[in-house]
Amino acid sequence: MSLKHHSVPNLSYQDFPLEENEQKRNEIGNAVFGFANDFLNSLGESKAFNSDTHTFTEQDNLFQIGTESVELDDILKLFKERVVDAGLNPASGGHLGYIPGGGLYSAGLGDFLAAVTNRYAGVFYASPGAVKMSDALINWVGSMVGYTEGFGGNLTSGGSIANLIALSTAKKNKQITSKNLLKSVIYCSQQTHHSIYKAINILGLEECVVRQIPVDHNFRLSVSEFKTQIEKDIEDDLNPFLTIANAGSTDVGAIDPIAELSAVCSSYSIWLHVDAAYGGFFMLTEGGKSKLQGLKQADSVILDPHKGLFLPYGSGMVLVKDINHLLNANRYSANYMQDAETSDHYSPADLSPELSRHFRGLRMWLPLKLYGPKIFAQYLEEKLQLTQYLHEKLMELGFTIVCEPALTVIAFRYEFEERDNDAMNKAILDHIHKDGRVFISSTVLNGHFTLRAAIVSFRTHKKEIDLLVHLLQIKLADLSV
Ligand SMILES: *Cc1c(COP(=O)(O)O)cnc(C)c1O
């Protein structure tokens, strides 16, 4: 009996449209680069927030994948109208809401190269270069934070996942299991980011005792209250194991007294995690360095390069002071991974929940190599100065500063006499949103509606701050009549 031969079509290169030839690559590449240039060239006139663009309805099926192919021009048109021109514009220097992200062009090019070369950045064996590149970034940030030998880290998709990895490491290290869960205590403050509570929940720690320690008038965790609470908890036979401190809270930019908290934590064997997602990269500045000194004492720290290093969204980092703890919480093996386990170099896959991952090192490494870290420090210095400038202008206009800016977030509110001040300040916010050229956001502090501006974008300069001050002035004049 002879084997039946399957016939395989003998196709030429041109028969595979998913493998574009050079001419086609240039054609679609030029269209995309042209689009990017038009976008960037028009940023000066673009709004930071479009409140009245298309509303998306049930019938809005424009994004649906149909059966036919579509021309690139039509695709880019749809992308512009329905994605780029709708909602918030985080690429705008006028974006002063929440914590603005960046979007460096050179980082975008790094992403492009990462995707096209498609290196497997999760495993050393598969791409020693990509892993070494990530290591260099982790080492650079670790040294900036003040860590010395023996630390480890991971490039993550953002601060939330970085927080999750840090907390899972703390949980593993402090041996929190069903046997001691109900008696174990986590300390944080009212300024703790909600991603921490999410992580607590995902990690099955929601049945721990979670305590919010009171804060001072600048929303910094009170060390004496913290200490008193720990002592009381120990007396009550509880198991304090984890503290979460802020190095620049999202809400008001508060920096907890990290060095003092660390001293308390180490005397009670409590894991200290510092959330420096927003504030961490201010370590590159003189002013920031003195305020963030305690960072190096933390057992774990997270930072968001998509905030303080102006990268596009999708860049976070977790650092753990002792790499072995990170390894213990994440290393697993499998039979089909045996070839990859022969090297004696740690892989990102050993130090995080991810196996396959975005080669996200290149988008961070390329701008840092191309321009040098000093330029990033200068940009951050400018943000600190702009914040002081805005602070003065707000005081001149008669605003109450609800929290003194430690870095570049400023919380403020106007106290009109005998008026519903929550509604009045909301009206100020609505006015700014309606104009759209700059965007600020709001929060609730001490029970009151409060305005806040966060100056982080590499595209925010004096012009944008002056515009904000101008708009506030106009609205105040309008409301005081
Ligand atoms: C932004 C932020 C986070 C969450 O980070 P994502 O990158 O948005 O996931 C956590 N903590 C703080 C203090 C932040 O500013």
The ligand as an ORCA input file, in Angstrom:
! r2SCAN-3c Opt
* xyz 0 1
  C      -1.847     55.495     38.363
  C      -1.705     54.955     39.715
  C      -1.932     53.590     39.988
  C      -2.494     52.647     38.957
  O      -1.641     52.508     37.899
  P      -2.148     52.081     36.440
  O      -0.898     52.229     35.641
  O      -3.224     53.044     36.050
  O      -2.632     50.691     36.516
  C      -1.677     53.127     41.252
  N      -1.249     53.956     42.211
  C      -1.030     55.267     41.996
  C      -0.551     56.138     43.125
  C      -1.256     55.819     40.735
  O      -1.054     57.119     40.533
*
